[in-house]
């Protein structure tokens, strides 16, 4: 029985080594895939936020409103100025970000099952 046990142990060790190497390659692939998806996601997130100059537009609008109120109190005519439109991200950017997030979450989640 000793000989059978040694042969079985050798075959089991070879199989475990194969699984270990395969798992290392799979985890490396998942890591690289997650890094690439994260890079795409970060570049896409900038399209979902208002540009910094839009905050300046809002501050200027507040100043214009204040000056208009002061001018109205003094009896001066003031022109009507339309406020800038609020920032709304494009639907395609939102869908793209949702898909990148989903891809990242799914790939990381499945890596826990390996």
Secondary structure by P-SEA (a helix, b strand, c coil): caaaaaaaaaaaaaaaaaaaaaaaaaaaaaaaaaaaaaaaaaaaaaaacccaaaaaaaaaaaaaaaaaaaaaaaccccccccccccccccaaaaaaaaaaaaaaaaaaaaaaac
